[in-house]
Amino acid sequence: MLSYIIPFIILILIVVFIHEYGHYYFAKKYGVGVTDFSIGFGKEIFGWNDKSGTRWKICWIPLGGYVKFFGDRNVYSQTDHDEILEKYSEEEQKKLFTLKPLYQRALIVFGGPLANFLLAIVIFFSIYTFVGKDFTPAMINEVQKDSPAMVGGLKQNDIILEIDGNTVDSIMDVSKYITMSTDEIISFKVKRSYEEIILNVKPEMVKSEDNLGNSINKRIVGIKLGAYNNEINHVKLGPAQAILHAVNEVYYVSTSSLKYIGGMIVGKADTSQLGGPIRIAKISGQVADIGILAFISMMAYISISLGLVNLFPIPMLDGGHLMFYAFEKVLGRPLSQKTQEGFFRIGIFLLISLMFFTTFNDLKDLGLFK
């Protein structure tokens, strides 16, 4: 259990710190006073005050964090500016978040998710530069009898070029693109002899295990892959190529994750794969046992997920704040406090529902529910 908890805490501390630092950076840039920078919730374990008066602290519950602004009530659009102006001196008003121009408030809120995406880019860039990226062409060594691949027309020695329009740079990409697909039919572009062919394959969903031994529902097409000419092509990239591939990976993971979530909402994607802190902790420990490179890679994917989830237009999340700012921009004034409170209650309901759902999946994963 300890082998799971320690890697999980390390991962969460880093990813959450980067997220909150994104908010902190833009807040300081635009002169907003920051009274607290907390990693975790609940009672403080330890902390210190910097020269600007910000309290930096670590708290007991490591499942998030927050940056608290001077005069903080919340970071929604405020409608009672007159009361605020009476309560604070002119010097203090300069440090108030709620009195900043709309674009500055939006950037401060967006800074958290932005920092998560940048962390992922930095991690992928570092891996591709110092460790390398695999570019081994994916050749089909075997097509299983009566499998979806055989029915769809895939053949031995076909080289997979694209899956659902995504370029296949290496063998590693094939499983990723098949797993993340939510369409009933997967499109394969293959090179056969000297011609390129597009084939449509209808995958099967089977109960299987991932590389870490965890039970999953897996989409399969029934092929076994090998390296083209049995040659592994692992290349360390230059800065320009590395940054290009790093940005592309973050973009792909973000868009495919949103597509997968959309698929779950309409019932096309498998909801059993949606997990919470327990599953993340379990996988963190398993990945840490593999090695530091796998653990850092997972950190990048968790960072992308945190950035994405926080952009959902749900009050209490960064995306909820940005939604209110969008209304304020369009209407020319903030929404009424009553309307905001209505959205706020809906947001709490959605977040609690998601928490219960992911926790239930986690407990099923541990074998406590069937």
C-alpha positions as CSV (number, residue, x, y, z in Angstrom):
1,M,0.0,0.0,0.0
2,L,2.8,2.4,0.9
3,S,4.4,1.7,-2.5
4,Y,1.2,3.1,-4.1
5,I,0.7,6.1,-1.8
6,I,4.2,7.6,-1.9
7,P,4.4,7.8,-5.8
8,F,0.8,9.1,-5.9
9,I,1.5,11.9,-3.4
10,I,4.7,12.9,-5.3
11,L,2.7,13.0,-8.6
12,I,-0.2,14.9,-7.1
13,L,2.1,17.4,-5.3
14,I,4.0,18.3,-8.5
15,V,1.0,18.4,-10.8
16,V,-1.2,20.5,-8.4
17,F,1.7,22.8,-7.5
18,I,2.3,23.6,-11.2
19,H,-1.5,24.2,-11.7
20,E,-1.7,26.6,-8.8
21,Y,1.5,28.3,-9.7
22,G,-0.1,29.1,-13.1
23,H,-2.8,31.0,-11.2
24,Y,-0.2,32.6,-8.9
25,Y,2.0,33.7,-11.8
26,F,-0.7,35.7,-13.6
27,A,-2.1,37.0,-10.3
28,K,1.3,38.5,-9.4
29,K,1.8,39.7,-13.0
30,Y,-1.4,41.8,-12.8
31,G,-0.8,43.0,-9.2
32,V,-3.4,40.8,-7.4
33,G,-2.6,40.2,-3.8
34,V,-2.1,36.5,-2.9
35,T,-2.6,35.6,0.8
36,D,-2.4,31.8,0.5
37,F,-0.7,29.3,-1.7
38,S,-1.8,25.8,-0.5
39,I,-1.0,22.3,-1.7
40,G,-3.7,20.1,-0.2
41,F,-6.7,20.9,1.9
42,G,-7.5,20.7,5.6
43,K,-5.1,21.4,8.5
44,E,-1.7,22.8,7.6
45,I,1.3,20.5,8.1
46,F,3.9,23.2,7.7
47,G,4.3,26.5,5.8
48,W,6.1,29.8,5.6
49,N,5.4,33.5,4.7
50,D,7.3,35.1,1.9
51,K,8.3,38.8,1.8
52,S,5.1,39.8,0.0
53,G,2.9,38.2,2.7
54,T,1.9,35.1,0.9
55,R,1.5,32.0,3.1
56,W,3.0,29.0,1.3
57,K,1.7,25.8,3.0
58,I,1.3,22.0,2.7
59,C,-1.9,20.6,4.1
60,W,-3.0,17.1,5.2
61,I,-5.4,16.1,2.3
62,P,-3.2,15.9,-0.9
63,L,-6.1,15.9,-3.4
64,G,-5.8,19.4,-4.7
65,G,-4.8,22.9,-3.8
66,Y,-5.7,26.5,-4.1
67,V,-4.5,30.1,-4.4
68,K,-6.4,32.6,-2.2
69,F,-6.5,36.2,-3.3
70,F,-6.5,39.3,-1.1
71,G,-10.1,40.1,-0.1
72,D,-11.1,36.7,-1.5
73,R,-14.8,35.8,-1.6
74,N,-14.7,33.7,-4.8
75,V,-13.5,34.3,-8.3
76,Y,-16.9,34.5,-10.0
77,S,-18.1,37.7,-11.6
78,Q,-19.0,40.1,-8.9
79,T,-22.0,42.4,-9.0
80,D,-21.5,44.4,-5.8
81,H,-18.6,46.6,-6.7
82,D,-20.0,49.6,-4.8
83,E,-19.7,47.6,-1.5
84,I,-16.2,46.6,-2.4
85,L,-15.1,50.2,-3.1
86,E,-16.4,51.3,0.3
87,K,-14.7,48.5,2.2
88,Y,-11.2,48.9,0.9
89,S,-8.8,51.8,0.6
90,E,-7.5,52.9,-2.8
91,E,-4.2,51.1,-2.3
92,E,-6.0,47.9,-1.2
93,Q,-8.3,48.1,-4.2
94,K,-5.3,47.8,-6.6
95,K,-4.7,44.3,-5.1
96,L,-8.3,43.0,-5.5
97,F,-9.0,40.3,-8.1
98,T,-12.6,41.3,-8.6
99,L,-11.7,44.9,-9.7
100,K,-9.2,43.8,-12.4
101,P,-10.1,44.1,-16.1
102,L,-12.0,41.1,-17.5
103,Y,-9.1,39.9,-19.6
104,Q,-6.8,39.8,-16.6
105,R,-9.2,37.9,-14.5
106,A,-9.7,35.4,-17.4
107,L,-5.9,35.0,-17.8
108,I,-5.4,34.4,-14.1
109,V,-8.1,31.7,-14.1
110,F,-6.8,30.1,-17.3
111,G,-3.3,30.2,-16.0
112,G,-3.8,27.0,-14.0
113,P,-4.8,24.7,-16.9
114,L,-2.3,26.4,-19.1
115,A,0.5,25.6,-16.7
116,N,-0.6,21.9,-16.7
117,F,-0.4,21.8,-20.5
118,L,3.0,23.4,-20.5
119,L,4.2,20.9,-17.9
120,A,3.2,18.1,-20.2
121,I,4.9,19.7,-23.2
122,V,8.1,20.2,-21.1
123,I,8.1,16.5,-20.0
124,F,7.5,15.2,-23.6
125,F,10.1,17.6,-25.0
126,S,12.7,16.4,-22.4
127,I,11.9,12.7,-23.1
128,Y,12.2,13.1,-26.9
129,T,15.4,15.2,-26.6
130,F,17.3,13.2,-24.1
131,V,15.9,9.7,-24.3
132,G,14.4,9.7,-27.8
133,K,11.2,8.8,-29.6
134,D,10.3,5.6,-31.3
135,F,9.8,5.7,-35.1
136,T,9.7,2.0,-35.8
137,P,7.2,1.4,-38.6
138,A,4.3,-0.8,-37.5
139,M,4.1,-3.9,-39.7
140,I,1.4,-6.6,-39.2
141,N,3.1,-9.9,-38.5
142,E,-0.1,-11.9,-38.0
143,V,-3.8,-11.5,-38.6
144,Q,-5.8,-13.8,-36.3
145,K,-8.3,-16.1,-38.0
146,D,-11.9,-14.8,-38.1
147,S,-10.9,-11.6,-36.3
148,P,-12.3,-8.1,-37.0
149,A,-9.0,-7.4,-38.8
150,M,-9.4,-10.4,-41.1
151,V,-13.0,-9.5,-41.8
152,G,-12.0,-5.9,-42.5
153,G,-9.3,-7.0,-45.0
154,L,-6.0,-6.4,-43.1
155,K,-3.3,-8.8,-44.2
156,Q,0.1,-10.0,-43.0
157,N,3.0,-7.7,-43.9
158,D,0.7,-4.6,-44.2
159,I,2.4,-1.5,-42.8
160,I,0.0,0.7,-40.9
161,L,0.3,4.3,-41.9
162,E,-2.8,5.9,-40.3
163,I,-5.6,5.0,-37.9
164,D,-8.7,7.2,-38.0
165,G,-6.7,9.9,-39.8
166,N,-3.9,9.9,-37.1
167,T,-0.4,9.3,-38.5
168,V,1.2,6.1,-37.0
169,D,4.8,7.0,-36.3
170,S,5.6,3.8,-34.5
171,I,4.3,0.5,-33.2
172,M,3.5,2.3,-29.9
173,D,0.9,4.4,-31.7
174,V,-1.3,1.6,-32.9
175,S,-2.6,0.4,-29.5
176,K,-3.1,4.0,-28.4
177,Y,-5.2,5.0,-31.4
178,I,-7.3,1.9,-31.2
179,T,-7.9,2.2,-27.5
180,M,-8.9,5.9,-27.7
181,S,-11.2,5.4,-30.7
182,T,-14.9,5.7,-29.8
183,D,-16.3,5.1,-33.3
184,E,-18.0,1.9,-34.2
185,I,-15.7,1.5,-37.2
186,I,-11.9,2.2,-37.1
187,S,-10.3,3.3,-40.4
188,F,-6.9,1.9,-41.2
189,K,-4.6,3.3,-43.9
190,V,-2.0,0.7,-44.8
191,K,0.8,0.3,-47.3
192,R,0.6,-3.0,-49.2
193,S,3.4,-3.6,-51.6
194,Y,3.6,-0.3,-53.4
195,E,0.0,0.9,-52.9
196,E,-1.8,2.6,-50.1
197,I,-5.2,1.2,-49.1
198,I,-7.9,2.3,-46.7
199,L,-9.7,-0.4,-44.8
200,N,-12.5,-0.3,-42.3
201,V,-12.5,-2.6,-39.2
202,K,-15.2,-3.1,-36.6
203,P,-13.4,-3.8,-33.3
204,E,-14.6,-6.2,-30.6
205,M,-14.8,-5.3,-26.9
206,V,-13.3,-7.9,-24.7
207,K,-12.4,-8.3,-21.0
208,S,-8.6,-8.1,-20.8
209,E,-5.6,-6.8,-18.8
210,D,-3.4,-3.8,-19.4
211,N,0.4,-4.0,-19.3
212,L,0.3,-3.5,-15.5
213,G,-2.2,-6.4,-14.9
214,N,-5.2,-4.3,-14.3
215,S,-8.6,-5.5,-15.6
216,I,-9.9,-3.4,-18.4
217,N,-12.4,-3.6,-21.2
218,K,-10.3,-3.5,-24.3
219,R,-11.0,-2.8,-28.0
220,I,-9.2,-5.4,-30.2
221,V,-9.0,-5.9,-33.9
222,G,-6.9,-9.2,-33.8
223,I,-3.5,-8.3,-35.1
224,K,0.1,-8.9,-33.9
225,L,2.7,-6.3,-34.8
226,G,6.4,-6.4,-35.4
227,A,9.2,-4.1,-36.5
228,Y,9.6,-3.5,-40.2
229,N,12.6,-5.5,-41.4
230,N,13.1,-6.3,-37.6
231,E,14.8,-2.9,-37.2
232,I,14.0,-0.8,-34.2
233,N,14.3,2.9,-35.0
234,H,14.6,5.0,-31.8
235,V,15.8,8.5,-32.4
236,K,16.8,11.5,-30.2
237,L,15.2,14.5,-31.6
238,G,16.5,18.0,-32.1
239,P,14.8,20.9,-30.2
240,A,12.5,21.9,-33.1
241,Q,11.3,18.4,-33.8
242,A,11.0,17.6,-30.1
243,I,8.8,20.6,-29.4
244,L,6.7,19.9,-32.4
245,H,6.0,16.3,-31.4
246,A,5.5,17.3,-27.7
247,V,2.8,19.8,-28.7
248,N,1.2,17.3,-31.0
249,E,1.1,14.7,-28.3
250,V,-0.6,17.1,-25.8
251,Y,-3.0,18.2,-28.6
252,Y,-3.9,14.6,-29.5
253,V,-4.4,13.5,-25.8
254,S,-6.6,16.5,-25.2
255,T,-8.8,16.2,-28.2
256,S,-9.1,12.4,-28.0
257,S,-9.9,12.6,-24.3
258,L,-12.7,15.1,-24.9
259,K,-14.0,12.9,-27.7
260,Y,-13.9,9.9,-25.4
261,I,-15.8,11.8,-22.6
262,G,-18.3,12.9,-25.2
263,G,-18.6,9.2,-26.2
264,M,-19.3,8.2,-22.6
265,I,-22.0,10.9,-22.3
266,V,-23.9,9.5,-25.4
267,G,-23.2,5.9,-24.4
268,K,-20.6,5.0,-27.1
269,A,-17.5,4.8,-24.8
270,D,-16.8,2.5,-21.9
271,T,-17.5,4.3,-18.6
272,S,-15.8,1.6,-16.5
273,Q,-12.4,3.1,-17.4
274,L,-13.2,6.4,-15.7
275,G,-11.3,6.3,-12.3
276,G,-10.6,8.5,-9.4
277,P,-7.9,8.9,-6.8
278,I,-7.8,5.3,-5.8
279,R,-7.2,4.1,-9.3
280,I,-4.7,6.9,-10.0
281,A,-2.8,5.9,-6.8
282,K,-2.8,2.2,-7.8
283,I,-1.5,2.9,-11.3
284,S,1.0,5.5,-10.0
285,G,2.6,2.8,-7.8
286,Q,2.7,0.3,-10.6
287,V,4.2,2.7,-13.0
288,A,6.8,3.8,-10.5
289,D,7.9,0.2,-10.2
290,I,8.6,0.2,-13.9
291,G,11.0,3.1,-13.8
292,I,11.3,6.9,-13.5
293,L,10.7,7.4,-17.3
294,A,7.3,5.7,-17.2
295,F,6.4,7.6,-14.0
296,I,7.3,11.0,-15.5
297,S,5.4,10.1,-18.7
298,M,2.3,9.3,-16.5
299,M,2.8,12.6,-14.8
300,A,2.5,14.3,-18.2
301,Y,-0.8,12.6,-19.0
302,I,-2.2,13.3,-15.5
303,S,-1.3,16.9,-15.9
304,I,-3.1,17.1,-19.2
305,S,-6.2,15.5,-17.6
306,L,-6.1,18.0,-14.7
307,G,-5.9,20.9,-17.1
308,L,-8.7,19.6,-19.3
309,V,-11.1,18.7,-16.4
310,N,-10.5,22.2,-14.9
311,L,-11.7,23.8,-18.2
312,F,-15.1,22.1,-18.0
313,P,-17.8,24.8,-17.8
314,I,-18.8,23.7,-14.3
315,P,-18.9,26.3,-11.4
316,M,-16.2,25.6,-8.8
317,L,-13.8,24.7,-11.7
318,D,-11.7,27.1,-13.7
319,G,-13.9,26.5,-16.7
320,G,-17.0,27.6,-14.7
321,H,-15.3,30.9,-13.8
322,L,-14.4,31.4,-17.5
323,M,-18.0,30.7,-18.5
324,F,-19.2,33.5,-16.2
325,Y,-16.6,35.8,-17.7
326,A,-17.9,34.9,-21.2
327,F,-21.4,35.9,-20.1
328,E,-20.1,39.1,-18.6
329,K,-18.3,39.9,-21.9
330,V,-21.4,39.2,-24.0
331,L,-23.9,40.9,-21.7
332,G,-21.6,43.8,-20.8
333,R,-22.3,43.1,-17.1
334,P,-21.9,40.2,-14.7
335,L,-24.8,37.7,-14.2
336,S,-26.9,38.4,-11.1
337,Q,-25.7,36.8,-7.9
338,K,-28.9,34.7,-7.8
339,T,-28.2,33.2,-11.3
340,Q,-24.6,32.5,-10.3
341,E,-25.7,30.7,-7.2
342,G,-28.0,28.6,-9.3
343,F,-25.2,27.6,-11.5
344,F,-23.0,27.0,-8.4
345,R,-25.5,24.5,-7.0
346,I,-25.6,22.6,-10.4
347,G,-21.8,22.5,-10.3
348,I,-21.7,21.0,-6.9
349,F,-24.3,18.3,-7.9
350,L,-22.2,17.4,-11.0
351,L,-18.9,17.2,-9.2
352,I,-20.4,15.1,-6.3
353,S,-22.0,12.8,-8.9
354,L,-18.7,12.4,-10.7
355,M,-16.9,11.8,-7.4
356,F,-19.3,9.0,-6.5
357,F,-19.2,7.5,-9.9
358,T,-15.4,7.4,-10.1
359,T,-15.1,6.1,-6.5
360,F,-17.6,3.3,-7.4
361,N,-15.4,2.3,-10.4
362,D,-12.3,2.4,-8.1
363,L,-13.9,0.1,-5.6
364,K,-15.0,-2.3,-8.4
365,D,-11.4,-2.2,-9.6
366,L,-10.3,-3.3,-6.1
367,G,-12.9,-6.2,-6.2
368,L,-15.2,-4.8,-3.5
369,F,-18.1,-4.6,-6.0
370,K,-18.9,-6.9,-8.8
